[in-house]
């Protein structure tokens, strides 16, 4: 039926977008200079590279009658997983960044702009 | 549909290998945890795609559990880095 074809095509596009974001994030996580810059690549990899293809796989599952009734099960778990990753990916990365900054566990340089240090200096005066 | 999906699978594998390179390179603990973080979420997405491709619905449940465990790893390491204890 038409809606199954639309679901499959849209899902495939999302999985392709996810593949591109994944490759970009993986290159970024290897090329960026320090931990705090790599955070950007990791969160691109978490959202664009994991949430988007998970939703895409859910849509493809909805649009494939070969799975039978299991397609609703696979689609449901896929959308739930995508939603979980969307929430937990950012929260976990933020917790890790905060702890790393406080514990000074990673070098800050090269650093273009450190708003936290400025705020502390203003507060210190 | 299966052919198109099969063409995308190698891209995810290349990304997984690149993340694994950063896990090995480090240099700090935070870098390694961040790379495992991205690798884990990437594997979760990969599992959902494979479960549709191989028509194996049971595989998709592991993706949800994997995503939750990756978050737990983040929080444990952050808690240890910040206050040198893991919470009993």
N, CA and C atoms of all chains as a GROMACS GRO file, in nm:
protein
  639
    1UNK      N    1   0.084  -0.119   0.000
    1UNK     CA    2   0.000   0.000   0.000
    1UNK      C    3   0.088   0.124   0.000
    2UNK      N    4   0.024   0.236  -0.029
    2UNK     CA    5   0.102   0.359  -0.048
    2UNK      C    6   0.173   0.398   0.081
    3UNK      N    7   0.104   0.390   0.195
    3UNK     CA    8   0.167   0.440   0.318
    3UNK      C    9   0.287   0.354   0.355
    4UNK      N   10   0.284   0.225   0.318
    4UNK     CA   11   0.399   0.139   0.348
    4UNK      C   12   0.520   0.182   0.265
    5UNK      N   13   0.495   0.214   0.139
    5UNK     CA   14   0.606   0.260   0.054
    5UNK      C   15   0.661   0.392   0.104
    6UNK      N   16   0.571   0.484   0.142
    6UNK     CA   17   0.618   0.615   0.194
    6UNK      C   18   0.700   0.593   0.320
    7UNK      N   19   0.652   0.506   0.410
    7UNK     CA   20   0.727   0.480   0.534
    7UNK      C   21   0.865   0.425   0.503
    8UNK      N   22   0.871   0.331   0.410
    8UNK     CA   23   1.001   0.269   0.378
    8UNK      C   24   1.096   0.370   0.319
    9UNK      N   25   1.047   0.453   0.227
    9UNK     CA   26   1.137   0.548   0.159
    9UNK      C   27   1.186   0.653   0.258
   10UNK      N   28   1.094   0.706   0.339
   10UNK     CA   29   1.135   0.807   0.439
   10UNK      C   30   1.233   0.743   0.537
   11UNK      N   31   1.205   0.621   0.578
   11UNK     CA   32   1.296   0.553   0.671
   11UNK      C   33   1.433   0.534   0.611
   12UNK      N   34   1.437   0.498   0.484
   12UNK     CA   35   1.567   0.476   0.420
   12UNK      C   36   1.645   0.607   0.411
   13UNK      N   37   1.575   0.718   0.384
   13UNK     CA   38   1.643   0.848   0.378
   13UNK      C   39   1.701   0.881   0.515
   14UNK      N   40   1.624   0.854   0.622
   14UNK     CA   41   1.674   0.883   0.757
   14UNK      C   42   1.796   0.798   0.790
   15UNK      N   43   1.794   0.671   0.747
   15UNK     CA   44   1.909   0.584   0.774
   15UNK      C   45   2.031   0.633   0.696
   16UNK      N   46   2.008   0.683   0.574
   16UNK     CA   47   2.120   0.737   0.494
   16UNK      C   48   2.176   0.864   0.559
   17UNK      N   49   2.086   0.951   0.605
   17UNK     CA   50   2.132   1.073   0.675
   17UNK      C   51   2.212   1.033   0.799
   18UNK      N   52   2.164   0.932   0.869
   18UNK     CA   53   2.234   0.884   0.988
   18UNK      C   54   2.372   0.833   0.954
   19UNK      N   55   2.385   0.762   0.844
   19UNK     CA   56   2.516   0.710   0.804
   19UNK      C   57   2.613   0.823   0.778
   20UNK      N   58   2.564   0.928   0.710
   20UNK     CA   59   2.653   1.042   0.682
   20UNK      C   60   2.695   1.110   0.812
   21UNK      N   61   2.598   1.134   0.902
   21UNK     CA   62   2.631   1.201   1.029
   21UNK      C   63   2.729   1.117   1.109
   22UNK      N   64   2.712   0.986   1.102
   22UNK     CA   65   2.801   0.896   1.177
   22UNK      C   66   2.944   0.908   1.128
   23UNK      N   67   2.961   0.906   0.997
   23UNK     CA   68   3.097   0.915   0.940
   23UNK      C   69   3.157   1.051   0.976
   24UNK      N   70   3.077   1.156   0.965
   24UNK     CA   71   3.129   1.291   0.998
   24UNK      C   72   3.168   1.297   1.145
   25UNK      N   73   3.085   1.241   1.232
   25UNK     CA   74   3.116   1.245   1.375
   25UNK      C   75   3.239   1.162   1.406
   26UNK      N   76   3.251   1.046   1.343
   26UNK     CA   77   3.365   0.959   1.371
   26UNK      C   78   3.495   1.024   1.325
   27UNK      N   79   3.490   1.095   1.212
   27UNK     CA   80   3.611   1.166   1.167
   27UNK      C   81   3.640   1.281   1.263
   28UNK      N   82   3.533   1.350   1.303
   28UNK     CA   83   3.552   1.463   1.395
   28UNK      C   84   3.609   1.419   1.527
   29UNK      N   85   3.563   1.305   1.580
   29UNK     CA   86   3.610   1.263   1.712
   29UNK      C   87   3.757   1.223   1.707
   30UNK      N   88   3.805   1.194   1.585
   30UNK     CA   89   3.947   1.160   1.574
   30UNK      C   90   4.032   1.282   1.539
   31UNK      N   91   3.972   1.384   1.476
   31UNK     CA   92   4.052   1.497   1.427
   31UNK      C   93   4.052   1.615   1.523
   32UNK      N   94   3.952   1.629   1.608
   32UNK     CA   95   3.944   1.750   1.690
   32UNK      C   96   4.054   1.751   1.796
   33UNK      N   97   4.099   1.874   1.838
   33UNK     CA   98   4.222   1.885   1.918
   33UNK      C   99   4.209   1.836   2.061
   34UNK      N  100   4.095   1.865   2.130
   34UNK     CA  101   4.091   1.819   2.271
   34UNK      C  102   3.952   1.770   2.306
   35UNK      N  103   3.937   1.727   2.433
   35UNK     CA  104   3.814   1.658   2.475
   35UNK      C  105   3.692   1.745   2.456
   36UNK      N  106   3.704   1.875   2.495
   36UNK     CA  107   3.586   1.961   2.495
   36UNK      C  108   3.538   1.991   2.353
   37UNK      N  109   3.630   1.988   2.256
   37UNK     CA  110   3.587   2.007   2.117
   37UNK      C  111   3.530   1.875   2.063
   38UNK      N  112   3.586   1.765   2.109
   38UNK     CA  113   3.534   1.635   2.064
   38UNK      C  114   3.392   1.610   2.114
   39UNK      N  115   3.354   1.678   2.221
   39UNK     CA  116   3.216   1.665   2.268
   39UNK      C  117   3.116   1.698   2.157
   40UNK      N  118   3.151   1.800   2.076
   40UNK     CA  119   3.058   1.836   1.967
   40UNK      C  120   3.043   1.721   1.871
   41UNK      N  121   3.157   1.657   1.835
   41UNK     CA  122   3.149   1.546   1.740
   41UNK      C  123   3.070   1.431   1.799
   42UNK      N  124   3.091   1.406   1.929
   42UNK     CA  125   3.022   1.291   1.990
   42UNK      C  126   2.872   1.314   1.994
   43UNK      N  127   2.829   1.437   2.021
   43UNK     CA  128   2.684   1.460   2.027
   43UNK      C  129   2.623   1.463   1.887
   44UNK      N  130   2.702   1.502   1.786
   44UNK     CA  131   2.651   1.486   1.648
   44UNK      C  132   2.635   1.337   1.618
   45UNK      N  133   2.733   1.258   1.666
   45UNK     CA  134   2.724   1.114   1.646
   45UNK      C  135   2.609   1.054   1.723
   46UNK      N  136   2.574   1.110   1.836
   46UNK     CA  137   2.466   1.052   1.917
   46UNK      C  138   2.330   1.089   1.857
   47UNK      N  139   2.313   1.214   1.815
   47UNK     CA  140   2.181   1.254   1.764
   47UNK      C  141   2.168   1.219   1.616
   48UNK      N  142   2.256   1.277   1.533
   48UNK     CA  143   2.243   1.253   1.390
   48UNK      C  144   2.277   1.110   1.355
   49UNK      N  145   2.373   1.051   1.429
   49UNK     CA  146   2.421   0.918   1.392
   49UNK      C  147   2.351   0.805   1.463
   50UNK      N  148   2.267   0.834   1.566
   50UNK     CA  149   2.201   0.722   1.636
   50UNK      C  150   2.051   0.743   1.644
   51UNK      N  151   2.008   0.864   1.679
   51UNK     CA  152   1.863   0.885   1.694
   51UNK      C  153   1.795   0.882   1.558
   52UNK      N  154   1.852   0.952   1.461
   52UNK     CA  155   1.788   0.962   1.329
   52UNK      C  156   1.778   0.825   1.261
   53UNK      N  157   1.888   0.743   1.257
   53UNK     CA  158   1.869   0.613   1.193
   53UNK      C  159   1.781   0.518   1.272
   54UNK      N  160   1.776   0.538   1.405
   54UNK     CA  161   1.686   0.451   1.482
   54UNK      C  162   1.541   0.479   1.446
   55UNK      N  163   1.508   0.608   1.434
   55UNK     CA  164   1.372   0.641   1.388
   55UNK      C  165   1.350   0.590   1.246
   56UNK      N  166   1.456   0.599   1.163
   56UNK     CA  167   1.444   0.550   1.026
   56UNK      C  168   1.418   0.401   1.022
   57UNK      N  169   1.489   0.326   1.107
   57UNK     CA  170   1.467   0.181   1.111
   57UNK      C  171   1.327   0.150   1.159
   58UNK      N  172   1.276   0.230   1.254
   58UNK     CA  173   1.138   0.210   1.298
   58UNK      C  174   1.039   0.231   1.185
   59UNK      N  175   1.063   0.334   1.105
   59UNK     CA  176   0.973   0.360   0.992
   59UNK      C  177   0.982   0.249   0.887
   60UNK      N  178   1.105   0.202   0.862
   60UNK     CA  179   1.120   0.093   0.764
   60UNK      C  180   1.048  -0.031   0.814
   61UNK      N  181   1.058  -0.055   0.946
   61UNK     CA  182   0.989  -0.172   1.002
   61UNK      C  183   0.838  -0.159   0.983
   62UNK      N  184   0.787  -0.036   1.005
   62UNK     CA  185   0.643  -0.014   0.986
   62UNK      C  186   0.601  -0.043   0.843
   63UNK      N  187   0.693  -0.011   0.749
   63UNK     CA  188   0.656  -0.024   0.609
   63UNK      C  189   0.692  -0.157   0.547
   64UNK      N  190   0.732  -0.257   0.630
   64UNK     CA  191   0.768  -0.386   0.568
   64UNK      C  192   0.672  -0.494   0.617
   65UNK      N  193   0.579  -0.535   0.528
   65UNK     CA  194   0.479  -0.636   0.567
   65UNK      C  195   0.540  -0.773   0.593
   66UNK      N  196   0.667  -0.797   0.543
   66UNK     CA  197   0.725  -0.931   0.566
   66UNK      C  198   0.744  -0.960   0.714
   67UNK      N  199   0.756  -0.853   0.796
   67UNK     CA  200   0.777  -0.877   0.940
   67UNK      C  201   0.648  -0.924   1.009
   68UNK      N  202   0.536  -0.910   0.938
   68UNK     CA  203   0.410  -0.953   0.997
   68UNK      C  204   0.371  -0.862   1.112
   69UNK      N  205   0.313  -0.917   1.219
   69UNK     CA  206   0.274  -0.833   1.333
   69UNK      C  207   0.393  -0.782   1.411
   70UNK      N  208   0.509  -0.846   1.390
   70UNK     CA  209   0.626  -0.803   1.468
   70UNK      C  210   0.671  -0.662   1.428
   71UNK      N  211   0.625  -0.614   1.310
   71UNK     CA  212   0.673  -0.482   1.269
   71UNK      C  213   0.632  -0.373   1.366
   72UNK      N  214   0.517  -0.389   1.432
   72UNK     CA  215   0.475  -0.287   1.529
   72UNK      C  216   0.562  -0.295   1.654
   73UNK      N  217   0.601  -0.419   1.687
   73UNK     CA  218   0.691  -0.438   1.802
   73UNK      C  219   0.827  -0.374   1.773
   74UNK      N  220   0.883  -0.401   1.656
   74UNK     CA  221   1.015  -0.346   1.620
   74UNK      C  222   1.006  -0.194   1.610
   75UNK      N  223   0.899  -0.143   1.550
   75UNK     CA  224   0.886   0.003   1.536
   75UNK      C  225   0.872   0.068   1.673
   76UNK      N  226   0.793   0.007   1.761
   76UNK     CA  227   0.776   0.064   1.895
   76UNK      C  228   0.906   0.070   1.971
   77UNK      N  229   0.980  -0.040   1.970
   77UNK     CA  230   1.107  -0.042   2.045
   77UNK      C  231   1.207   0.053   1.980
   78UNK      N  232   1.205   0.063   1.848
   78UNK     CA  233   1.298   0.155   1.780
   78UNK      C  234   1.268   0.299   1.820
   79UNK      N  235   1.142   0.338   1.817
   79UNK     CA  236   1.111   0.478   1.853
   79UNK      C  237   1.145   0.504   2.000
   80UNK      N  238   1.120   0.405   2.086
   80UNK     CA  239   1.155   0.423   2.228
   80UNK      C  240   1.305   0.436   2.244
   81UNK      N  241   1.380   0.352   2.175
   81UNK     CA  242   1.526   0.360   2.184
   81UNK      C  243   1.575   0.494   2.134
   82UNK      N  244   1.519   0.540   2.024
   82UNK     CA  245   1.559   0.670   1.970
   82UNK      C  246   1.531   0.782   2.068
   83UNK      N  247   1.415   0.776   2.131
   83UNK     CA  248   1.381   0.881   2.229
   83UNK      C  249   1.476   0.873   2.349
   84UNK      N  250   1.506   0.752   2.394
   84UNK     CA  251   1.599   0.735   2.508
   84UNK      C  252   1.736   0.793   2.473
   85UNK      N  253   1.785   0.760   2.353
   85UNK     CA  254   1.919   0.808   2.316
   85UNK      C  255   1.917   0.960   2.306
   86UNK      N  256   1.806   1.015   2.257
   86UNK     CA  257   1.799   1.161   2.244
   86UNK      C  258   1.812   1.228   2.380
   87UNK      N  259   1.750   1.171   2.481
   87UNK     CA  260   1.755   1.232   2.614
   87UNK      C  261   1.886   1.198   2.684
   88UNK      N  262   1.920   1.070   2.684
   88UNK     CA  263   2.034   1.024   2.766
   88UNK      C  264   2.167   1.063   2.703
   89UNK      N  265   2.172   1.071   2.572
   89UNK     CA  266   2.300   1.105   2.510
   89UNK      C  267   2.351   1.240   2.554
   90UNK      N  268   2.257   1.335   2.560
   90UNK     CA  269   2.300   1.472   2.596
   90UNK      C  270   2.328   1.482   2.745
   91UNK      N  271   2.242   1.418   2.825
   91UNK     CA  272   2.262   1.426   2.970
   91UNK      C  273   2.395   1.362   3.008
   92UNK      N  274   2.424   1.247   2.948
   92UNK     CA  275   2.550   1.180   2.982
   92UNK      C  276   2.670   1.260   2.938
   93UNK      N  277   2.665   1.319   2.818
   93UNK     CA  278   2.778   1.398   2.770
   93UNK      C  279   2.798   1.522   2.858
   94UNK      N  280   2.688   1.583   2.902
   94UNK     CA  281   2.702   1.701   2.989
   94UNK      C  282   2.762   1.663   3.124
   95UNK      N  283   2.714   1.552   3.180
   95UNK     CA  284   2.769   1.510   3.310
   95UNK      C  285   2.917   1.481   3.297
   96UNK      N  286   2.955   1.418   3.188
   96UNK     CA  287   3.097   1.386   3.167
   96UNK      C  288   3.179   1.513   3.149
   97UNK      N  289   3.125   1.610   3.076
   97UNK     CA  290   3.199   1.735   3.052
   97UNK      C  291   3.215   1.812   3.183
   98UNK      N  292   3.110   1.818   3.262
   98UNK     CA  293   3.116   1.892   3.390
   98UNK      C  294   3.219   1.828   3.481
   99UNK      N  295   3.215   1.695   3.491
   99UNK     CA  296   3.308   1.626   3.580
   99UNK      C  297   3.451   1.643   3.530
  100UNK      N  298   3.469   1.637   3.399
  100UNK     CA  299   3.605   1.650   3.344
  100UNK      C  300   3.659   1.790   3.370
  101UNK      N  301   3.572   1.891   3.359
  101UNK     CA  302   3.618   2.029   3.383
  101UNK      C  303   3.655   2.046   3.529
  102UNK      N  304   3.569   1.995   3.619
  102UNK     CA  305   3.594   2.012   3.762
  102UNK      C  306   3.719   1.935   3.806
  103UNK      N  307   3.735   1.814   3.750
  103UNK     CA  308   3.849   1.731   3.793
  103UNK      C  309   3.975   1.767   3.715
  104UNK      N  310   3.962   1.859   3.619
  104UNK     CA  311   4.076   1.897   3.533
  104UNK      C  312   4.138   1.772   3.471
  105UNK      N  313   4.052   1.682   3.424
  105UNK     CA  314   4.100   1.552   3.374
  105UNK      C  315   4.138   1.560   3.227
  106UNK      N  316   4.113   1.675   3.164
  106UNK     CA  317   4.150   1.686   3.022
  106UNK      C  318   4.203   1.827   3.000
  107UNK      N  319   4.300   1.843   2.909
  107UNK     CA  320   4.356   1.977   2.884
  107UNK      C  321   4.251   2.069   2.822
  108UNK      N  322   4.256   2.197   2.864
  108UNK     CA  323   4.158   2.293   2.810
  108UNK      C  324   4.206   2.352   2.678
  109UNK      N  325   4.338   2.372   2.666
  109UNK     CA  326   4.389   2.431   2.542
  109UNK      C  327   4.388   2.329   2.430
  110UNK      N  328   4.374   2.371   2.301
  110UNK     CA  329   4.346   2.508   2.256
  110UNK      C  330   4.202   2.545   2.287
  111UNK      N  331   4.186   2.670   2.337
  111UNK     CA  332   4.052   2.714   2.378
  111UNK      C  333   4.029   2.853   2.322
  112UNK      N  334   3.925   2.871   2.244
  112UNK     CA  335   3.898   3.001   2.180
  112UNK      C  336   3.836   3.096   2.282
  113UNK      N  337   3.736   3.048   2.356
  113UNK     CA  338   3.665   3.138   2.448
  113UNK      C  339   3.620   3.058   2.568
  114UNK      N  340   3.658   3.100   2.690
  114UNK     CA  341   3.620   3.028   2.812
  114UNK      C  342   3.526   3.114   2.894
  115UNK      N  343   3.397   3.100   2.872
  115UNK     CA  344   3.299   3.186   2.940
  115UNK      C  345   3.299   3.157   3.090
  116UNK      N  346   3.323   3.031   3.129
  116UNK     CA  347   3.321   2.996   3.272
  116UNK      C  348   3.430   3.071   3.347
  117UNK      N  349   3.550   3.073   3.285
  117UNK     CA  350   3.662   3.140   3.355
  117UNK      C  351   3.633   3.290   3.367
  118UNK      N  352   3.575   3.347   3.261
  118UNK     CA  353   3.543   3.491   3.267
  118UNK      C  354   3.444   3.519   3.379
  119UNK      N  355   3.342   3.430   3.388
  119UNK     CA  356   3.239   3.453   3.490
  119UNK      C  357   3.303   3.444   3.629
  120UNK      N  358   3.396   3.348   3.645
  120UNK     CA  359   3.460   3.334   3.777
  120UNK      C  360   3.545   3.456   3.806
  121UNK      N  361   3.613   3.510   3.701
  121UNK     CA  362   3.698   3.628   3.725
  121UNK      C  363   3.611   3.747   3.764
  122UNK      N  364   3.495   3.763   3.694
  122UNK     CA  365   3.405   3.874   3.729
  122UNK      C  366   3.356   3.857   3.871
  123UNK      N  367   3.320   3.733   3.905
  123UNK     CA  368   3.268   3.708   4.040
  123UNK      C  369   3.378   3.731   4.143
  124UNK      N  370   3.503   3.702   4.108
  124UNK     CA  371   3.615   3.714   4.202
  124UNK      C  372   3.648   3.858   4.232
  125UNK      N  373   3.616   3.954   4.141
  125UNK     CA  374   3.656   4.094   4.165
  125UNK      C  375   3.572   4.158   4.272
  126UNK      N  376   1.462  -0.256  -0.114
  126UNK     CA  377   1.484  -0.199   0.020
  126UNK      C  378   1.604  -0.265   0.088
  127UNK      N  379   1.608  -0.398   0.087
  127UNK     CA  380   1.719  -0.466   0.154
  127UNK      C  381   1.850  -0.430   0.088
  128UNK      N  382   1.848  -0.418  -0.046
  128UNK     CA  383   1.974  -0.385  -0.116
  128UNK      C  384   2.023  -0.248  -0.072
  129UNK      N  385   1.929  -0.151  -0.065
  129UNK     CA  386   1.968  -0.014  -0.027
  129UNK      C  387   2.023  -0.014   0.115
  130UNK      N  388   1.956  -0.086   0.205
  130UNK     CA  389   2.004  -0.092   0.343
  130UNK      C  390   2.142  -0.156   0.349
  131UNK      N  391   2.161  -0.262   0.268
  131UNK     CA  392   2.291  -0.331   0.271
  131UNK      C  393   2.403  -0.239   0.225
  132UNK      N  394   2.370  -0.145   0.137
  132UNK     CA  395   2.475  -0.052   0.090
  132UNK      C  396   2.515   0.044   0.202
  133UNK      N  397   2.424   0.071   0.296
  133UNK     CA  398   2.455   0.167   0.403
  133UNK      C  399   2.531   0.101   0.519
  134UNK      N  400   2.518  -0.031   0.530
  134UNK     CA  401   2.579  -0.101   0.643
  134UNK      C  402   2.730  -0.074   0.654
  135UNK      N  403   2.809  -0.080   0.542
  135UNK     CA  404   2.954  -0.057   0.556
  135UNK      C  405   2.987   0.080   0.616
  136UNK      N  406   2.904   0.182   0.588
  136UNK     CA  407   2.933   0.316   0.644
  136UNK      C  408   2.927   0.312   0.796
  137UNK      N  409   2.830   0.238   0.849
  137UNK     CA  410   2.820   0.230   0.995
  137UNK      C  411   2.939   0.154   1.051
  138UNK      N  412   2.985   0.054   0.978
  138UNK     CA  413   3.100  -0.025   1.028
  138UNK      C  414   3.226   0.062   1.027
  139UNK      N  415   3.241   0.147   0.924
  139UNK     CA  416   3.358   0.236   0.920
  139UNK      C  417   3.352   0.332   1.038
  140UNK      N  418   3.234   0.384   1.067
  140UNK     CA  419   3.221   0.476   1.182
  140UNK      C  420   3.256   0.405   1.312
  141UNK      N  421   3.210   0.280   1.326
  141UNK     CA  422   3.240   0.205   1.449
  141UNK      C  423   3.391   0.186   1.463
  142UNK      N  424   3.458   0.156   1.352
  142UNK     CA  425   3.604   0.134   1.359
  142UNK      C  426   3.673   0.265   1.397
  143UNK      N  427   3.626   0.378   1.341
  143UNK     CA  428   3.690   0.507   1.373
  143UNK      C  429   3.668   0.542   1.520
  144UNK      N  430   3.549   0.513   1.573
  144UNK     CA  431   3.527   0.539   1.716
  144UNK      C  432   3.620   0.451   1.798
  145UNK      N  433   3.637   0.326   1.755
  145UNK     CA  434   3.724   0.234   1.830
  145UNK      C  435   3.868   0.285   1.829
  146UNK      N  436   3.908   0.352   1.721
  146UNK     CA  437   4.044   0.409   1.715
  146UNK      C  438   4.059   0.513   1.825
  147UNK      N  439   3.955   0.597   1.843
  147UNK     CA  440   3.965   0.700   1.949
  147UNK      C  441   3.960   0.635   2.086
  148UNK      N  442   3.888   0.525   2.100
  148UNK     CA  443   3.886   0.457   2.232
  148UNK      C  444   4.028   0.412   2.266
  149UNK      N  445   4.101   0.364   2.167
  149UNK     CA  446   4.238   0.315   2.193
  149UNK      C  447   4.335   0.432   2.211
  150UNK      N  448   4.316   0.538   2.128
  150UNK     CA  449   4.413   0.649   2.134
  150UNK      C  450   4.399   0.727   2.264
  151UNK      N  451   4.278   0.749   2.309
  151UNK     CA  452   4.257   0.830   2.432
  151UNK      C  453   4.274   0.977   2.400
  152UNK      N  454   4.371   1.053   2.457
  152UNK     CA  455   4.467   1.015   2.560
  152UNK      C  456   4.412   1.019   2.702
  153UNK      N  457   4.301   1.090   2.725
  153UNK     CA  458   4.256   1.096   2.865
  153UNK      C  459   4.141   0.997   2.885
  154UNK      N  460   4.104   0.977   3.012
  154UNK     CA  461   3.993   0.885   3.044
  154UNK      C  462   3.865   0.939   2.985
  155UNK      N  463   3.849   1.071   2.993
  155UNK     CA  464   3.725   1.132   2.942
  155UNK      C  465   3.712   1.110   2.792
  156UNK      N  466   3.824   1.118   2.721
  156UNK     CA  467   3.816   1.093   2.577
  156UNK      C  468   3.769   0.951   2.549
  157UNK      N  469   3.824   0.858   2.625
  157UNK     CA  470   3.787   0.717   2.601
  157UNK      C  471   3.640   0.695   2.632
  158UNK      N  472   3.592   0.752   2.741
  158UNK     CA  473   3.450   0.732   2.778
  158UNK      C  474   3.361   0.799   2.674
  159UNK      N  475   3.403   0.914   2.625
  159UNK     CA  476   3.324   0.983   2.523
  159UNK      C  477   3.317   0.900   2.395
  160UNK      N  478   3.430   0.837   2.359
  160UNK     CA  479   3.431   0.755   2.237
  160UNK      C  480   3.347   0.630   2.257
  161UNK      N  481   3.353   0.570   2.376
  161UNK     CA  482   3.269   0.452   2.402
  161UNK      C  483   3.123   0.493   2.401
  162UNK      N  484   3.094   0.612   2.451
  162UNK     CA  485   2.960   0.670   2.449
  162UNK      C  486   2.907   0.675   2.306
  163UNK      N  487   2.983   0.738   2.218
  163UNK     CA  488   2.939   0.752   2.079
  163UNK      C  489   2.932   0.615   2.011
  164UNK      N  490   3.029   0.529   2.044
  164UNK     CA  491   3.032   0.395   1.985
  164UNK      C  492   2.910   0.316   2.027
  165UNK      N  493   2.874   0.326   2.155
  165UNK     CA  494   2.759   0.251   2.206
  165UNK      C  495   2.630   0.294   2.142
  166UNK      N  496   2.609   0.425   2.133
  166UNK     CA  497   2.485   0.472   2.070
  166UNK      C  498   2.483   0.434   1.922
  167UNK      N  499   2.602   0.436   1.859
  167UNK     CA  500   2.608   0.397   1.718
  167UNK      C  501   2.573   0.250   1.703
  168UNK      N  502   2.621   0.168   1.795
  168UNK     CA  503   2.589   0.024   1.790
  168UNK      C  504   2.440   0.003   1.811
  169UNK      N  505   2.380   0.083   1.900
  169UNK     CA  506   2.236   0.067   1.925
  169UNK      C  507   2.158   0.095   1.796
  170UNK      N  508   2.196   0.201   1.725
  170UNK     CA  509   2.127   0.231   1.599
  170UNK      C  510   2.153   0.120   1.498
  171UNK      N  511   2.277   0.071   1.496
  171UNK     CA  512   2.315  -0.035   1.403
  171UNK      C  513   2.234  -0.161   1.429
  172UNK      N  514   2.210  -0.190   1.558
  172UNK     CA  515   2.131  -0.309   1.592
  172UNK      C  516   1.987  -0.296   1.543
  173UNK      N  517   1.928  -0.175   1.555
  173UNK     CA  518   1.791  -0.161   1.507
  173UNK      C  519   1.785  -0.179   1.355
  174UNK      N  520   1.888  -0.127   1.286
  174UNK     CA  521   1.887  -0.142   1.140
  174UNK      C  522   1.905  -0.289   1.103
  175UNK      N  523   1.995  -0.358   1.173
  175UNK     CA  524   2.016  -0.500   1.142
  175UNK      C  525   1.892  -0.582   1.174
  176UNK      N  526   1.820  -0.544   1.280
  176UNK     CA  527   1.701  -0.624   1.315
  176UNK      C  528   1.596  -0.613   1.206
  177UNK      N  529   1.592  -0.496   1.137
  177UNK     CA  530   1.496  -0.482   1.026
  177UNK      C  531   1.549  -0.557   0.904
  178UNK      N  532   1.681  -0.546   0.882
  178UNK     CA  533   1.740  -0.607   0.762
  178UNK      C  534   1.732  -0.760   0.769
  179UNK      N  535   1.764  -0.815   0.888
  179UNK     CA  536   1.765  -0.962   0.902
  179UNK      C  537   1.628  -1.016   0.941
  180UNK      N  538   1.528  -0.924   0.958
  180UNK     CA  539   1.394  -0.966   1.001
  180UNK      C  540   1.402  -1.048   1.130
  181UNK      N  541   1.479  -0.995   1.227
  181UNK     CA  542   1.493  -1.064   1.356
  181UNK      C  543   1.448  -0.965   1.464
  182UNK      N  544   1.320  -0.962   1.497
  182UNK     CA  545   1.269  -0.862   1.590
  182UNK      C  546   1.336  -0.865   1.726
  183UNK      N  547   1.386  -0.979   1.770
  183UNK     CA  548   1.441  -0.988   1.905
  183UNK      C  549   1.566  -0.901   1.919
  184UNK      N  550   1.637  -0.874   1.807
  184UNK     CA  551   1.762  -0.797   1.818
  184UNK      C  552   1.737  -0.655   1.865
  185UNK      N  553   1.619  -0.603   1.839
  185UNK     CA  554   1.596  -0.461   1.867
  185UNK      C  555   1.589  -0.435   2.016
  186UNK      N  556   1.554  -0.538   2.094
  186UNK     CA  557   1.547  -0.515   2.240
  186UNK      C  558   1.685  -0.490   2.298
  187UNK      N  559   1.786  -0.551   2.236
  187UNK     CA  560   1.921  -0.529   2.291
  187UNK      C  561   1.964  -0.384   2.270
  188UNK      N  562   1.913  -0.321   2.166
  188UNK     CA  563   1.953  -0.181   2.140
  188UNK      C  564   1.907  -0.091   2.253
  189UNK      N  565   1.786  -0.115   2.303
  189UNK     CA  566   1.736  -0.029   2.411
  189UNK      C  567   1.819  -0.046   2.536
  190UNK      N  568   1.850  -0.173   2.569
  190UNK     CA  569   1.929  -0.199   2.690
  190UNK      C  570   2.069  -0.139   2.676
  191UNK      N  571   2.126  -0.150   2.556
  191UNK     CA  572   2.261  -0.097   2.533
  191UNK      C  573   2.261   0.054   2.553
  192UNK      N  574   2.160   0.122   2.502
  192UNK     CA  575   2.154   0.268   2.516
  192UNK      C  576   2.146   0.308   2.663
  193UNK      N  577   2.070   0.232   2.743
  193UNK     CA  578   2.059   0.266   2.885
  193UNK      C  579   2.191   0.242   2.957
  194UNK      N  580   2.258   0.134   2.921
  194UNK     CA  581   2.386   0.105   2.988
  194UNK      C  582   2.492   0.210   2.954
  195UNK      N  583   2.490   0.260   2.832
  195UNK     CA  584   2.590   0.361   2.794
  195UNK      C  585   2.570   0.486   2.879
  196UNK      N  586   2.444   0.520   2.904
  196UNK     CA  587   2.419   0.636   2.990
  196UNK      C  588   2.470   0.609   3.131
  197UNK      N  589   2.448   0.489   3.180
  197UNK     CA  590   2.496   0.455   3.315
  197UNK      C  591   2.647   0.467   3.322
  198UNK      N  592   2.715   0.425   3.217
  198UNK     CA  593   2.862   0.438   3.214
  198UNK      C  594   2.903   0.584   3.227
  199UNK      N  595   2.835   0.670   3.153
  199UNK     CA  596   2.868   0.813   3.160
  199UNK      C  597   2.855   0.865   3.301
  200UNK      N  598   2.744   0.832   3.364
  200UNK     CA  599   2.715   0.887   3.497
  200UNK      C  600   2.813   0.830   3.600
  201UNK      N  601   2.845   0.702   3.590
  201UNK     CA  602   2.940   0.644   3.686
  201UNK      C  603   3.076   0.712   3.674
  202UNK      N  604   3.123   0.727   3.550
  202UNK     CA  605   3.257   0.786   3.533
  202UNK      C  606   3.255   0.932   3.575
  203UNK      N  607   3.148   1.002   3.543
  203UNK     CA  608   3.140   1.143   3.584
  203UNK      C  609   3.139   1.154   3.736
  204UNK      N  610   3.066   1.064   3.800
  204UNK     CA  611   3.059   1.067   3.948
  204UNK      C  612   3.196   1.037   4.006
  205UNK      N  613   3.267   0.944   3.944
  205UNK     CA  614   3.400   0.908   4.000
  205UNK      C  615   3.498   1.022   3.978
  206UNK      N  616   3.494   1.083   3.857
  206UNK     CA  617   3.587   1.193   3.828
  206UNK      C  618   3.565   1.309   3.924
  207UNK      N  619   3.436   1.336   3.954
  207UNK     CA  620   3.405   1.456   4.031
  207UNK      C  621   3.427   1.435   4.180
  208UNK      N  622   3.384   1.321   4.236
  208UNK     CA  623   3.389   1.308   4.381
  208UNK      C  624   3.464   1.182   4.424
  209UNK      N  625   3.537   1.122   4.333
  209UNK     CA  626   3.624   1.005   4.366
  209UNK      C  627   3.547   0.895   4.438
  210UNK      N  628   3.418   0.882   4.415
  210UNK     CA  629   3.345   0.765   4.468
  210UNK      C  630   3.234   0.734   4.371
  211UNK      N  631   3.182   0.609   4.371
  211UNK     CA  632   3.087   0.566   4.270
  211UNK      C  633   2.946   0.558   4.326
  212UNK      N  634   2.926   0.586   4.456
  212UNK     CA  635   2.790   0.578   4.510
  212UNK      C  636   2.758   0.433   4.538
  213UNK      N  637   2.725   0.400   4.665
  213UNK     CA  638   2.697   0.257   4.700
  213UNK      C  639   2.551   0.227   4.680
   0.00000   0.00000   0.00000
